[in-house]
Amino acid sequence: MRGMVSDMRDSLLWLSHFRHFINELQQCWDGDSSGTATGAIEREEPQVTQFVYGYPTFSGKRNGDRVSATIDYFHHAVTTKMSRSDHVEMLCLSLKKPQQGFISLRDLEWFDNTLELMSTRWQTLTGDPVIDKLYFIEASTPANQAILALPEFHSLIKGLLPFSSIAFRVNGIHWSRPIETGAQLAVSLVESVWDGLASLARLIEQSSPTADSTSS
């Protein structure tokens, strides 16, 4: 295990790009930008911690929501598409807003080996032909399944394309995408994903049975 971690640290393909991205992000959040006046950017608690494989993790608070950005590894055992190397780096963005139940969308090309072992009884369709063709979708509750059918949900999901996975979990919403170019590590692109995740969180909150009973 120690040797494997060492090998990974020797091949951090995007480390310099990611450090540059974090520096830009910190300057944006710490500086007197236009977002500060509107409340869009908060100076509260932006910080960088070290991830186990060597990539740093940025975390902070944006529009009142806690967000994070890091690079994580997915191994070739997950999918044959990754057989060209031992691992692939994925940009992982999170919105730390707890979700009820569980929803998962996984790119069929990136997770094909896993999906071959799964029964189709776990699969849920959204009714949108584009999303249903690209992703293996799971939803743990009838309320979650009802959210998948909403046109607003389809529109927000498409606004976050391309991605390899989105998971709505008890600890928040997590989005990932394989890094193919340093241009993907841009503040504007990452903040647009955080905005999309925040919009999804609001939609789910408004569509939950608890929200309906509260408003009635």
N, C-alpha and C positions, 0 to 999 in steps of 0.2 A: 504494500500500500504506500509506504514512504517513497519507494522508487517511482511509482506511478504519479504521485503528486509532484515529485521533482521533475519528471519528464514533462508534465503539463505546464509547469512554471517556465520551462525552457522554451515553450512554444506558445506563449501568449501573443497571438498574432496582432491583436488590436489594442495592446496595452498603452502604447504611446498615444494613439488616437483617443482612447477612452479617457486618459488623464487630461488631454487637451480639452475634451468635451466637458469634463467635470470642472476644470478651471473656468471655462466659459460660463457654465451654469452657475457657479458660485459668484462670479463677477456680476452676472445678470441679477441674481437674487440679492446680493449684498450692495449693489450700486443704486444710485438714485435714478432708476429707470422710470419710464412712464407708468409701468405696472404698479409701482409702489404707491403712486397717488390714487389709483383706482382700487387698490386693495387686492389686485390680482396676484401680486408677488409679495410674500411675507418674508421678513428677515429672520423669523423665528426658527431656530435649531437646524439650519442646514449643516450637515456634517458628512464626513467621509470615514468609513470604517473598512477594515481589510477583510476580504473574502478568503475562504479557506484555500482556494486554488491560486490566489495571487492577484485576482482582479479586485479593485476597490468597489465599494458599494456607496453610492450617494443616497442620502435620505434627507428629507426636509418637509416643509409644510407649504402647500400651495392652494390658495382659495379655501383655506380652512381644512383641507384634506391632507393627510400624510401620504407622501409619495416616495418611491425609491427607484433607483436605476442601478443595474449591475450587469455583468456578463457572466453567464453560467455555461457549463458544459453539458452537452448531450452526447452519449456514447453510441458507437456504431451498432451495438446490440439492439438499439431501439428501432432502427430502420435500415433497410438495405441501401437507401439513398446515401447513407453516410459511410459506406464501406470504403470510400476513397481515402479515408483517414481514420485515426483512432478516435477522434472526437471533432465536434464542430462547436464554435462559439455562438451562443445565442444572446442577443440583447434582451434583457428581462426587465420589464417595467411593471410597477405595482402601484395600486391605489389601496391604502390600508383602510378600507371601509367594509366592515363585516357584512356578509351576505347570508340570507336565509336559504337553507337547502344547498344544492350544488348544481352548477351548470358547467359543462365543459365542451369546448369546440377544439378538435385536433385535426390538423391538416392530414388528409389521407396519404399524401406522398411522404410526409416525414414520419408518420407513425404506422406504416403499413404492416410491419412485422408484428407489432403488438395487436393491431386490430384483427389480424388473421386468427388470433387465439381467442378473440372475444365473440360471444354470442350476439347475434343481431337483436336479441331481446333487450339489450342495454341501449340500443340506438333510438334516438328521438329525431323526428324530422321537423323542420321549422315551417315548411310550406313554401319557402323561397327556393327556387330551383338553383340559383347561383350558390347560395350557402350550403344547401344540402348536397350539392355535387362535390364541393371542395372539402367538407369537414365531416368527421365522425362526431356526432353530437349526443351528449347525455344530459339528462335532467332528472333530479332525484325525487321531485314531488310534483303533484298535479299543478300546483301554483307555478312552479318553475316551467313546466311544460306549456302552460298558458302564456307565459311571458315570451317564450320562443316563437309563438305564433303572431306576435304583435308586429305590424308593419314598421312601427317606430324602432323596435329592436333590430329588425332586418337592416334598416337604414343606418343605424349607428354601427352595427357590426361591419357593414360594407365600408363605412368611413374609416375603419381601422385596418383594412386590407393594405398590403398583404401581411399575414402573420402565420406563425406555425401553431400557436395555441392561445386560447383565452380560457381561463378557469375562474369561476365565481365560487369563492370558498368562504368559510367562516372568518378567515383572517384578511379577506379583501379580494380584489380582482387582479389577476396576474396575466400579463400579455407577453408573448415572446416571439422573436423573429431571428432567423439565422443572419449573421452579419456577413455580407458579401463585399462591402465597400465602406471605407471610412466616412463617406458622405452620409451614411445612415446615422452616424453619431453626431447629429446636429441638434442644437438646443431647440430650434423651431419645430423639428420633426418630433422630438421626444415630448415636448410640451403639448403638441397637438394630440398625441396618443393619450397623455394624462387627461386632457380635456374630454376626449371621447370616452374614456373609462369613467370619468365623473358623471357624464351624461347618462351612461348606462346604469350607474349606481342610482341616480335620481329616478330613472324610469322604473327600475325594479322596485324601489322604495314606494313610489306612487302607485304601482300596480299590485302590491302585495295585499293580501286579505286584511292585514292589520291596518294598513293605510286606509282601505275602503271603509272599515268599521269606525275608524277614528273620525273620518270626514263626514259620515252620515249622522 
